[in-house]
Amino acid sequence: MLACLFFNSATILAQTKSNKQPNILVILTDQWRGQALGYLGEEKVKTPNIDALAAQSLTLTQMVTNYPVCSPARAMIFSGTYPAKSKVPCNVNSDSAPYGVELPTDIVCWSDVLKQQGYSNGYVGKWHLDAPHKPYIPTSNNTEKLAWNEWTPFNRRHGFDYWYAYNTYDQHNRPMYWDTRATRDEFHFVDEWGPEHEADKAIDFFNNKGNIRNANTPFSLVVSMNPPHSPYNTAPEKYHEAYKNIPLDALLKDANIPPAGTPMGEEYRKNIKDYYANITGVDAQIGRIIEALKEKGLLDNTIVLITADHGNCLGKHDEISKNNIYEESLRVPFIVYWKGHIKPGIDRTFLGSLTDIYPTLLELVGLKKEIPATIDGQSYASYLLKREGPQPTEQFVMGAISIKSAAANSGFRGVRTAQYKLAYQKNGNKMEAYLFNIKADPFEMHNLYRKDHPMVAKLYPRLQYWLNKTGDEFTLFTP
């Protein structure tokens, strides 16, 4: 579908000379690990549309989510800040709501800046940054014991004029949405697989069906698809067909998959084909979206970014999903396309972070002066454009914070470099420590931690630096 997207010197020159601000398309997926991309060859997953786009894009294979769970990661993407500023230190639900966990209205997101600068902004799909409150919306994931889903009021949409979204809801075959003008009680259900319906809505946005955007200004659109988030068995059958003739053993080569007969070993074997089917289905919708941009004549002047909020262990390392220190949880896809501006290639060294998306996007569209000084992220626009200039030398990672008990002084914190990852995790009053050589031991089978290891001496102060820099209350001590 995307194989016809080729460069030629004339269009590149014309694009370079154009002063028109580019559009932005962000496709944000949920629980898609960065290893599960067909063109990388790390896993036997089929992603033909992304493979074709990636051939003309910049791919960062070492991109990580700095907090591998839904709400904190999304807050980082949109606010460019870590939890001490974003006020989202854990998932937004009725348990965390009493502690004020939701994205503040007064925080300035990149979408707010774009709105102020004349962009027409749209949001389609999962948001998950607003706290539920009673009386709870009558959806299946809202109970008296625990509620997840909530309407996003007009004043909490952070510059997104067109709104077709929900906070969080995992019934992928019958998703629910609030439209732009809908009130809290006016949500509706759709009898269609969520990503297919959301691709339809993205295409309507490009076509300006119903005058839902200002056709005379540049636009930004976020399409936030829930799959490949669990449950994994609900993707349309046509995507499952792609894996029916692949022997299961062919998908079980990685050393960190637990043995058959163990709980997490069976979890992996039960779900891996379905997980891949969801990815292939989302890939098909990405292909439709990109093709629609092309047909509308919008692709040449649109920055396309594809990424995820976090990855998925799926049972690896005895971890059922995300919110842990391992690579399958932390690494996420990162593919950025801008014809004639961003040089295609697979970059296996750049240590990207979600907090850097905000300032990088704004600088790419010529709004460097509008980047707030209060954000934590750094712009690496010059590197994306020219492969020149400074690069980050490390990534700060965190997660599993318990808002109820020890609050910020809980969970794990770590620092990741091109070769090593040092992490500390608190379980009650006990501290566990991990050091992995992720180059020599990519499946993280060997914990090298000891107090006198030279890399511990080197990385421990760097981790303390990040805690101080971000206002993190996590207290390090030597276990």
C-alpha positions as CSV (number, residue, x, y, z in Angstrom):
1,M,0.0,0.0,0.0
2,L,2.8,2.4,0.8
3,A,5.4,1.1,-1.6
4,C,4.8,3.9,-4.0
5,L,5.9,6.6,-1.6
6,F,9.3,7.5,-3.2
7,F,11.4,10.6,-3.0
8,N,12.4,12.6,-6.1
9,S,14.7,15.6,-6.2
10,A,12.2,18.0,-7.6
11,T,9.6,17.5,-4.8
12,I,12.3,17.5,-2.1
13,L,13.6,20.9,-3.4
14,A,10.1,22.3,-3.6
15,Q,9.3,21.1,-0.1
16,T,12.5,22.6,1.3
17,K,11.7,26.0,-0.1
18,S,8.1,26.0,1.1
19,N,7.4,28.2,4.1
20,K,4.1,26.6,4.9
21,Q,4.0,25.1,8.4
22,P,3.7,21.3,8.3
23,N,0.8,19.3,9.6
24,I,1.4,16.8,12.4
25,L,0.0,13.3,12.6
26,V,0.7,11.3,15.7
27,I,-0.4,7.6,15.8
28,L,-0.2,6.4,19.4
29,T,-0.7,2.8,20.1
30,D,-1.0,1.0,23.4
31,Q,1.2,-1.8,24.7
32,W,3.2,-2.3,21.5
33,R,6.7,-3.3,22.3
34,G,9.5,-1.9,20.1
35,Q,10.9,-5.3,19.2
36,A,7.6,-6.3,17.4
37,L,8.2,-4.6,14.0
38,G,8.5,-6.7,10.9
39,Y,11.3,-4.7,9.3
40,L,13.6,-5.0,12.4
41,G,13.6,-8.8,12.1
42,E,13.6,-9.3,15.8
43,E,10.2,-11.0,15.9
44,K,8.1,-12.9,13.4
45,V,5.4,-10.3,13.3
46,K,3.9,-9.0,10.0
47,T,3.8,-5.2,9.6
48,P,3.9,-4.6,5.8
49,N,2.6,-1.0,5.9
50,I,4.8,0.2,8.6
51,D,7.7,-1.6,6.9
52,A,7.1,0.4,3.7
53,L,6.8,3.7,5.6
54,A,9.8,3.0,7.8
55,A,11.9,2.6,4.6
56,Q,11.3,6.3,4.0
57,S,11.4,7.3,7.7
58,L,13.8,7.6,10.6
59,T,13.4,4.7,13.0
60,L,14.9,4.9,16.5
61,T,15.3,1.4,17.8
62,Q,16.4,2.5,21.3
63,M,13.4,4.7,22.0
64,V,12.0,4.0,25.5
65,T,8.9,4.9,27.5
66,N,10.2,6.6,30.7
67,Y,7.3,5.1,32.6
68,P,5.8,1.9,31.1
69,V,2.2,2.2,31.9
70,C,-0.7,4.0,30.2
71,S,-1.5,7.3,32.0
72,P,2.0,8.4,33.2
73,A,3.4,7.7,29.7
74,R,0.7,9.7,28.0
75,A,1.1,12.5,30.4
76,M,4.8,12.6,29.5
77,I,4.1,12.6,25.8
78,F,1.6,15.5,26.0
79,S,3.2,17.6,28.8
80,G,6.9,16.9,28.2
81,T,7.3,16.5,32.0
82,Y,7.9,13.7,34.5
83,P,5.3,12.9,37.1
84,A,6.4,15.4,39.7
85,K,5.2,18.1,37.3
86,S,2.6,16.2,35.3
87,K,0.8,15.1,38.5
88,V,0.2,11.6,36.9
89,P,2.5,9.2,38.9
90,C,0.3,6.2,38.2
91,N,-2.8,5.1,36.2
92,V,-5.8,7.5,36.4
93,N,-8.7,5.6,38.0
94,S,-11.0,5.9,41.0
95,D,-8.3,4.6,43.4
96,S,-5.9,7.4,42.4
97,A,-8.5,10.1,41.9
98,P,-8.6,11.1,45.6
99,Y,-4.9,11.9,45.4
100,G,-5.5,14.3,42.5
101,V,-4.1,12.1,39.8
102,E,-5.0,13.5,36.4
103,L,-3.4,15.9,33.9
104,P,-3.9,19.4,35.3
105,T,-5.9,21.9,33.3
106,D,-3.2,24.6,33.7
107,I,-0.3,22.5,32.4
108,V,0.6,23.6,28.8
109,C,0.7,20.7,26.4
110,W,2.2,20.9,22.9
111,S,-1.3,20.8,21.6
112,D,-2.1,24.0,23.6
113,V,0.9,25.7,22.0
114,L,-0.2,24.6,18.5
115,K,-3.7,25.9,19.2
116,Q,-2.3,29.3,20.2
117,Q,-0.3,29.4,17.0
118,G,-3.3,28.8,14.8
119,Y,-3.3,25.0,14.3
120,S,-6.5,23.1,14.0
121,N,-6.2,20.1,16.4
122,G,-8.0,16.8,16.5
123,Y,-7.9,13.8,18.8
124,V,-9.3,10.3,18.1
125,G,-9.3,7.4,20.5
126,K,-7.9,6.7,23.9
127,W,-6.9,9.6,26.2
128,H,-6.8,8.2,29.8
129,L,-5.8,11.4,31.6
130,D,-9.1,12.3,33.3
131,A,-10.2,10.9,36.7
132,P,-13.6,9.1,37.1
133,H,-16.1,10.6,39.5
134,K,-19.5,9.6,40.8
135,P,-22.0,8.9,39.5
136,Y,-19.8,6.8,37.3
137,I,-20.3,6.5,33.6
138,P,-22.2,3.2,33.1
139,T,-19.6,1.3,31.2
140,S,-18.3,-2.2,31.9
141,N,-15.0,-1.0,33.4
142,N,-16.7,1.4,35.9
143,T,-17.8,-0.3,39.1
144,E,-18.2,0.8,42.7
145,K,-15.0,-1.1,43.5
146,L,-12.9,0.4,40.7
147,A,-13.8,2.9,38.0
148,W,-11.6,3.7,35.0
149,N,-13.6,5.6,32.3
150,E,-14.7,9.2,32.3
151,W,-15.8,12.0,29.9
152,T,-13.2,14.7,29.2
153,P,-14.8,18.1,29.7
154,F,-14.4,20.8,27.1
155,N,-12.0,22.7,29.2
156,R,-9.7,19.7,29.7
157,R,-9.0,18.9,26.1
158,H,-5.8,20.9,25.9
159,G,-6.3,22.6,22.5
160,F,-7.9,19.7,20.7
161,D,-10.9,21.3,18.8
162,Y,-12.1,18.1,17.3
163,W,-12.7,15.4,19.9
164,Y,-13.8,11.8,19.2
165,A,-12.4,10.0,22.2
166,Y,-12.8,8.1,25.5
167,N,-10.5,7.8,28.5
168,T,-10.0,4.1,28.7
169,Y,-12.2,1.2,27.6
170,D,-10.9,-2.2,26.5
171,Q,-13.9,-3.7,24.7
172,H,-12.2,-3.4,21.3
173,N,-15.0,-5.0,19.3
174,R,-17.6,-2.5,20.7
175,P,-15.7,0.6,21.6
176,M,-17.4,3.7,23.0
177,Y,-16.7,7.4,22.3
178,W,-17.7,11.0,23.1
179,D,-18.0,13.3,20.1
180,T,-16.8,16.9,20.2
181,R,-20.2,18.4,21.3
182,A,-21.3,15.4,23.4
183,T,-22.1,16.0,27.0
184,R,-21.1,13.5,29.7
185,D,-24.3,11.4,29.2
186,E,-24.1,11.4,25.4
187,F,-21.5,8.8,24.7
188,H,-22.2,6.1,22.1
189,F,-21.0,2.6,21.2
190,V,-19.8,1.4,17.8
191,D,-20.1,-2.2,16.5
192,E,-16.7,-2.2,14.8
193,W,-13.2,-3.0,15.8
194,G,-11.8,0.1,17.4
195,P,-8.7,0.7,15.2
196,E,-10.8,0.3,12.0
197,H,-13.3,2.8,13.2
198,E,-10.6,5.2,14.4
199,A,-8.9,5.0,11.0
200,D,-12.3,6.0,9.4
201,K,-12.5,9.0,11.7
202,A,-8.9,10.0,10.8
203,I,-9.8,9.9,7.1
204,D,-12.9,12.0,7.8
205,F,-10.6,14.5,9.5
206,F,-8.3,14.7,6.5
207,N,-11.3,15.1,4.2
208,N,-12.8,17.6,6.6
209,K,-16.1,15.8,6.6
210,G,-18.7,18.0,8.3
211,N,-16.2,20.9,8.5
212,I,-14.6,19.5,11.6
213,R,-11.4,21.4,11.2
214,N,-10.3,24.7,9.7
215,A,-9.2,23.9,6.2
216,N,-7.2,27.1,5.9
217,T,-4.7,26.3,8.7
218,P,-2.2,23.5,9.4
219,F,-3.6,20.7,11.5
220,S,-2.4,18.2,14.1
221,L,-4.2,15.0,14.6
222,V,-3.6,12.3,17.3
223,V,-5.0,8.9,16.5
224,S,-4.7,6.8,19.7
225,M,-5.5,3.1,19.2
226,N,-6.0,0.8,22.1
227,P,-4.9,-2.5,20.5
228,P,-2.5,-4.3,20.8
229,H,-3.5,-3.8,24.4
230,S,-5.3,-6.8,25.9
231,P,-7.6,-8.6,25.4
232,Y,-5.7,-10.0,22.5
233,N,-8.4,-12.4,21.0
234,T,-10.8,-9.7,19.7
235,A,-9.0,-8.6,16.5
236,P,-10.9,-9.4,13.3
237,E,-10.3,-13.0,12.1
238,K,-8.6,-11.8,8.9
239,Y,-5.6,-10.7,11.0
240,H,-5.4,-13.9,12.9
241,E,-5.3,-15.8,9.6
242,A,-1.9,-14.4,9.0
243,Y,-0.5,-16.5,11.8
244,K,-2.5,-19.8,11.6
245,N,0.1,-21.6,9.6
246,I,3.1,-20.5,11.6
247,P,4.2,-23.2,14.1
248,L,4.0,-21.9,17.6
249,D,7.6,-23.1,18.3
250,A,8.8,-20.7,15.7
251,L,7.7,-17.8,17.9
252,L,9.3,-19.2,21.1
253,K,13.0,-18.6,20.3
254,D,13.8,-15.9,22.8
255,A,15.7,-16.9,25.9
256,N,13.5,-15.0,28.4
257,I,10.3,-16.8,27.6
258,P,9.4,-19.0,30.6
259,P,9.2,-22.7,30.0
260,A,6.0,-24.5,29.0
261,G,3.9,-25.6,32.0
262,T,4.7,-22.4,34.0
263,P,2.0,-19.8,34.5
264,M,3.8,-17.1,32.5
265,G,5.1,-19.6,30.0
266,E,1.6,-20.6,29.2
267,E,0.5,-17.0,29.1
268,Y,3.0,-16.3,26.4
269,R,2.1,-19.4,24.4
270,K,-1.6,-18.7,24.7
271,N,-1.4,-15.0,23.5
272,I,1.6,-14.5,21.2
273,K,-0.2,-15.2,18.0
274,D,-3.2,-13.1,19.0
275,Y,-0.9,-10.3,20.1
276,Y,0.7,-10.3,16.7
277,A,-2.7,-10.4,15.0
278,N,-3.6,-7.2,16.8
279,I,-0.4,-5.6,15.6
280,T,-1.0,-6.7,12.0
281,G,-4.5,-5.3,12.3
282,V,-3.3,-1.9,13.6
283,D,-0.6,-1.9,10.8
284,A,-3.4,-2.3,8.2
285,Q,-5.2,0.8,9.7
286,I,-1.9,2.8,9.7
287,G,-1.6,1.9,6.0
288,R,-5.2,3.2,5.3
289,I,-4.4,6.4,7.2
290,I,-1.2,7.1,5.3
291,E,-2.8,6.3,2.0
292,A,-5.6,8.7,2.7
293,L,-3.1,11.4,3.5
294,K,-1.4,10.8,0.2
295,E,-4.7,10.7,-1.8
296,K,-5.7,14.0,-0.3
297,G,-2.3,15.6,-1.2
298,L,-1.4,16.1,2.4
299,L,1.4,13.6,3.0
300,D,4.2,15.7,1.5
301,N,3.7,18.4,4.1
302,T,2.8,16.3,7.1
303,I,5.1,15.1,9.9
304,V,4.0,11.5,10.7
305,L,5.1,10.0,14.1
306,I,4.2,6.5,15.1
307,T,5.0,5.4,18.7
308,A,3.4,3.7,21.8
309,D,2.9,4.5,25.4
310,H,4.7,1.3,26.6
311,G,5.6,-2.2,25.6
312,N,4.5,-5.6,26.7
313,C,6.4,-8.6,28.2
314,L,3.4,-10.9,27.6
315,G,4.9,-13.3,30.2
316,K,8.6,-12.9,29.5
317,H,10.6,-12.6,32.7
318,D,7.5,-13.8,34.5
319,E,5.9,-10.4,33.9
320,I,2.4,-10.5,32.5
321,S,2.6,-7.2,30.7
322,K,4.2,-3.8,31.4
323,N,5.2,-1.5,34.4
324,N,8.5,-3.3,34.9
325,I,12.2,-2.7,34.2
326,Y,12.7,-5.1,31.3
327,E,13.3,-4.1,27.7
328,E,10.1,-5.6,26.3
329,S,8.2,-3.2,28.7
330,L,10.4,-0.2,28.1
331,R,11.3,-0.2,24.4
332,V,8.6,1.2,22.1
333,P,8.3,1.8,18.3
334,F,9.4,5.3,17.1
335,I,9.0,6.0,13.4
336,V,9.1,9.6,12.1
337,Y,8.4,10.6,8.5
338,W,8.7,14.0,6.9
339,K,9.3,14.0,3.2
340,G,12.4,15.9,2.1
341,H,13.3,16.9,5.6
342,I,13.9,13.8,7.8
343,K,16.5,11.5,6.2
344,P,15.4,7.9,6.2
345,G,17.3,5.2,8.1
346,I,17.4,2.9,11.1
347,D,19.2,4.5,14.0
348,R,20.3,2.0,16.6
349,T,22.1,4.3,18.9
350,F,19.9,7.4,19.7
351,L,18.5,7.1,23.2
352,G,15.1,8.7,22.8
353,S,12.6,9.5,25.6
354,L,8.9,10.3,25.5
355,T,9.4,13.6,27.3
356,D,11.5,14.8,24.3
357,I,8.6,14.4,21.8
358,Y,7.0,17.7,22.9
359,P,9.9,20.1,22.3
360,T,11.1,18.2,19.2
361,L,7.7,18.5,17.5
362,L,7.4,22.2,18.2
363,E,10.9,22.9,16.9
364,L,10.3,20.9,13.8
365,V,7.3,23.0,12.9
366,G,9.2,26.3,13.6
367,L,7.9,27.0,17.1
368,K,11.2,26.6,19.0
369,K,10.6,30.0,20.8
370,E,7.2,28.8,22.0
371,I,8.6,25.8,23.9
372,P,7.9,26.4,27.6
373,A,11.0,26.6,29.8
374,T,9.2,24.5,32.5
375,I,9.1,21.2,30.5
376,D,11.6,18.4,31.3
377,G,12.2,17.2,27.7
378,Q,14.8,18.4,25.3
379,S,14.4,19.1,21.6
380,Y,16.5,16.9,19.3
381,A,15.0,18.3,16.1
382,S,18.4,19.1,14.6
383,Y,19.4,15.5,15.0
384,L,16.3,14.2,13.4
385,L,16.8,16.6,10.5
386,K,20.6,16.5,10.0
387,R,21.9,13.6,12.2
388,E,24.1,16.2,13.7
389,G,24.4,17.8,17.1
390,P,24.3,16.5,20.7
391,Q,22.6,13.2,21.5
392,P,21.3,12.0,24.9
393,T,23.7,9.7,26.6
394,E,21.2,8.1,29.0
395,Q,17.5,7.6,29.7
396,F,15.7,7.9,33.1
397,V,13.1,5.2,33.6
398,M,10.6,4.7,36.4
399,G,7.4,2.9,37.3
400,A,5.2,0.8,39.6
401,I,4.6,3.8,41.9
402,S,2.0,3.1,44.5
403,I,-0.1,6.2,45.1
404,K,-1.8,4.7,48.1
405,S,1.1,3.5,50.2
406,A,4.5,5.0,50.0
407,A,3.4,7.4,47.2
408,A,6.4,8.6,45.1
409,N,8.9,6.7,47.3
410,S,7.9,3.3,45.8
411,G,8.2,1.3,42.6
412,F,11.4,1.3,40.6
413,R,13.8,3.9,39.2
414,G,16.6,3.3,36.7
415,V,19.0,4.8,34.2
416,R,19.7,3.2,30.8
417,T,22.7,3.8,28.6
418,A,23.7,2.4,25.2
419,Q,25.1,-0.7,27.0
420,Y,24.0,-0.9,30.6
421,K,20.8,-0.5,32.6
422,L,20.9,0.0,36.4
423,A,17.6,-0.1,38.3
424,Y,16.5,-0.2,41.9
425,Q,13.1,-1.5,42.9
426,K,11.3,-1.2,46.3
427,N,9.1,-4.0,47.5
428,G,7.9,-2.6,50.9
429,N,11.0,-2.0,52.9
430,K,13.2,-4.2,50.7
431,M,15.3,-2.8,47.9
432,E,16.3,-5.0,45.0
433,A,19.0,-3.9,42.5
434,Y,19.6,-4.9,38.9
435,L,22.4,-4.3,36.5
436,F,22.1,-5.6,32.9
437,N,24.5,-5.4,30.0
438,I,21.8,-5.0,27.4
439,K,24.2,-5.2,24.5
440,A,25.9,-8.5,25.5
441,D,22.7,-9.8,27.2
442,P,19.7,-8.4,25.3
443,F,17.3,-10.8,26.9
444,E,18.5,-9.7,30.4
445,M,19.1,-13.2,31.7
446,H,22.1,-12.2,33.9
447,N,21.8,-9.7,36.7
448,L,25.4,-8.4,37.1
449,Y,24.6,-6.2,40.1
450,R,27.1,-6.1,43.0
451,K,28.1,-3.1,45.1
452,D,31.6,-2.9,43.8
453,H,30.8,-3.3,40.1
454,P,32.4,-0.4,38.2
455,M,29.2,0.4,36.3
456,V,27.3,0.7,39.5
457,A,29.8,3.3,40.7
458,K,29.4,5.1,37.4
459,L,25.6,5.0,37.0
460,Y,24.4,5.3,40.6
461,P,25.3,9.1,40.7
462,R,23.7,9.6,37.4
463,L,20.5,8.0,38.7
464,Q,20.6,10.3,41.7
465,Y,21.1,13.2,39.3
466,W,17.9,12.4,37.6
467,L,16.0,12.0,40.8
468,N,17.1,15.5,41.8
469,K,16.5,17.0,38.4
470,T,12.9,15.8,38.2
471,G,11.9,16.4,41.8
472,D,11.5,12.7,42.4
473,E,11.0,11.6,46.0
474,F,12.4,8.1,45.5
475,T,15.1,7.4,48.0
476,L,18.1,5.4,46.9
477,F,20.0,3.2,49.3
478,T,22.4,0.4,48.8
479,P,20.6,-3.0,49.3
